[in-house]
Amino acid sequence: MIFKSFKFFRSVVRRIRNVISTTFYSIVIPSFGNGSKIFHGFYCPRADKIQIGENCLIDTNVSFVSECPSGFLILGNNVKINTGVTLDYSGGLEIKDNVVVSRDSYILTHSHGYDPHSKPVPKPLTIESDSWVGAKVIVGENVSSIGSNSVVASGSVVTKNVDNNSIVGGNPAKFIKSI
């Protein structure tokens, strides 16, 4: 009985923290769509460079980071960013409507070349609508587009653009088949 009470209490506390987090970021982020939620544990040092559409869900332990002051992030409507995802928007990142980015994925939009101490070189990326980026995917800095209605298989390392209506996977990600 005590264990069930503890689980219930923990669930209530988690919900309260998520409501507080969503309320806070709805005030801090200049363009925050109706019905969107940001769960506790979200990290974003530059909230003024972000736009979030309607009915978006940003799960726990998600980070939005940028090494360039000119970077921006635009999330369309009905976008879901799962637990543990890091989105680097240094070069500009636009994620269009109905996109899912699964857990522990990492998306880069800048490069340092071969010198880690050099200034970051911004490289924009657009993830078109109705796409799915699987779990533990790394999208490299040389990718400028992930096409609409595309799937990137779990564990893939994307080094080239992904065409519309295609499934890619592997390291490096290669075309598997058309949808």
Residue, then its C-alpha position, 0 to 999 in steps of 0.5 A: m500500500i505504501f509503495k502505491s501511495f509513493k508512486f501516486f505521489r511521485s506521479v503528482v509531483r511530476r505532473i506539477r513540475n511539468v505544468i510549472s515548466t510549460t507555464f514558465y517557458s510559455i512566458v519566456i519563449p516569444s512565440f509559443g503555440n497553444g496546446s504545446k507542452i515542455f516537460h521538466g528538465f528542458y535546457c535552453p539558454r537562448a529562449d528568445k531565438i525559438q518559435i514553437g508551434e501549436n500542440c508540440l511536446i518537448d519531453t524531459n531532458v531535452s536540450f536546445v543549444s547554439e554556438c552562434p548568436s545568429g542561430f534560430l529554431i522553428l518548430g512547426n505544429n504537432v512536433k514531438i521531441n522525445t527524451g534526451v534529444t539535443l538540437d543544435y540550432s547554431g546554423g538555423l534549424e526548422i522542423k516542420d509540422n508532424v515531425v517526431v524526433s525519437r529519444d537520444s537523437y543528436i542534430l547538428t547545424h554547425s561545423h568546426g572543420y578539423d579544428p575544435h578551437s575554430k569559430p563554428v561555421p553555421k549550416p542550416l537544416t530543414i526537417e520537412s513535414d511528416s518525417w520521423v527521426g528514429a532513436k539514437v540518430i545523429v544528423g551531421e552538420n553537412v545535412s541541409s534537408i531531411g525530406s517530407n514523409s521520410v524515416v531515418a532508422s534508429g541508430s543511423v548517422v546521417t551525413k547526406n540529405v534525405d530525399n522525400n518519401s524515403i527510408v534511410g538507415g545505417n552508418p553512414a545512412k544509406f537509402i533503403k527504400s521508397i515509401 
